[in-house]
Amino acid sequence: MRYWAESAPDLPAVTQEGRTWSYGELGQAVERTAAFLKAHEVHAGDRVLLVMENSIAAIAGMLAAMKLGAWAIPLNARLSAREIDEIRKHATPRLTLYTARISRDAAVHGDRHGAQAAPSLEEIGATYAAADGIVHPEPSLGPPRDRVAALIYTSGTTGAPKGVMLTHGNLLFIAGRSSQARRMSPADKVYAVLPISHVFGLASVFLGNMYRGSHLYLVSRFAPAEAARALAEEGITAFHGVPAMFSHLAGLAASTGQPLAAPKLRYMSAGGSPLDLTLKQRIERLLGVALNNGYGLTESSPTVCMTQIDDPRADDTVGTLLPDVQVRIVDKDGADLPPGGVGEMWVKGGLVMKGYYRDPARTAEVLTPDLWLKTGDFARQADDGSLYIVGRLKELIIRSGFNVYPAEVEGVITSHPDISMAVVVGRSRDGNEEVVAFVQPIPGRAITPEALEAFVAERLAPYKHPAQYLIRESLPATPTGKILRHQLQQEARGL
């Protein structure tokens, strides 16, 4: 950010709610916020929590914390009080910032914590609360790029919070390589609706596009009609989203009968959860631009691989590896499989996290001594280097001794013209596992379980057929749009 603030201070950096901040103005806001943090005893190795939605306050607060060598901890303000407080207890921040002006939820959390206003934070629209008790900074050892920049708590987990320690080097690795692959430049205007509290929104959208001097059209919450309007009227050139966002856009077009317009759009990408091939094809027909796919996880900062601009794909590959990333496909014993074999994907390179904060045992479960990250995902690699995600190890359903990968069944169900989304989970019954499908129709459309079963029966082997189809008006999702599979699994088990 500082490079652009010094070399092109008038270049537009962020637009939100009608106001545009130049890189020079953003740089000044970061300096003022850093001075405020320093005056409140924030030092290198301290943690700074941000209860936030996408906003100038979130961007300035995170960059200010990182500038001081503190660890920025972005949390989506739409998390519950229990979730926020558990993470706050685990992370022990020196100070918490709340993006109160842009987010009612953040303001409510701030009120619970006794947040205060401050003249230095008024411009960006934030409030703050000091630590409840004694706080100890973490040691700041080694080169700056190897020190922690952000602590990202993974969504959808149960039990104790799991904080992923990402270094300055990790974030710069992804920001540089992903934005270069997308050919971002100061001429680009990015629809930045992915939450910056999520690693995709943080590293790939926020930091990645600022790395190249692009202009962020910042949006705090996704609304399909507003996204469609912005694509049509605001000169958006790039749009990054989770598959659920694209599904809602397709549903909007289907329910209104109106086409989607995006006259300046040149690049689209999906991430955060598996991209269904049928949805990819629908969106490409609607917008006339390739929907690029990719794969990553919080522990890899996140992007491991992505499809390339010069090689648009008609299949469901997640693309090829970013430069300087290594991958292995291994069996259950950690032995490499022959080309084309399906096994767990292991990843290595400058993108791999430092570990889980205050949790060496869980760190050791996923990081080998020679720093290979065990992703927990089944994958295969084609002869041309393209990678395909087959499913999650933890989501594999074993039906009568046969492996059922939920993604395959979901892909068939969503290829039905009346279906928007589907989630397939396993359910134990009489010493076996059954397949259960939760299905969300396109708004205004109706479907019966019998019609779905007839459709699936023509396309899948009998052991892959769902034993039950549960039709839902909407499926539960995290604030980032990722479907809460665990919640649906619990529901299926109780039926």
Secondary structure, 3 states (H helix, E strand, C coil): CHHHHHHCCCCEEEEECCEEEEHHHHHHHHHHHHHHHHHCCCCCCCEEEEEECCCHHHHHHHHHHHHCCCEEEEEECCCCHHHHHHHHHHHCCCEEEECCCCCHHHHHHHHHCCCECCHHHHCCCCEEEECCCCCCCCCCCCCHHHCEEEEEECCCCCCCCCEEEEEHHHHHHHHHHHHHHCCCCCCCEEEECCCCCCHHHHHHHHHHHHHCCCEEEECCCCCHHHHHHHHHHCCCCEEEECHHHHHHHHHHHHHHCCCCCCCCCCEEEECCCCCCHHHHHHHHHHHCCCEECEEECHHHCCEEEECCCCCCCCCCCCEEECCCEEEEEECCCCCECCCCCCEEEEEEECCCCCEECCCHHHHHHHECCCCCEEEEEEEEECCCCCEEEEEEHHHCEEECCEEECHHHHHHHHHCCCCEEEEEEEEEEECCEEEEEEEEEECCCCCCCHHHHHHHHHCCCCHHHCCCEEEECCCCCECCCCCECHHHHHHHHHCC
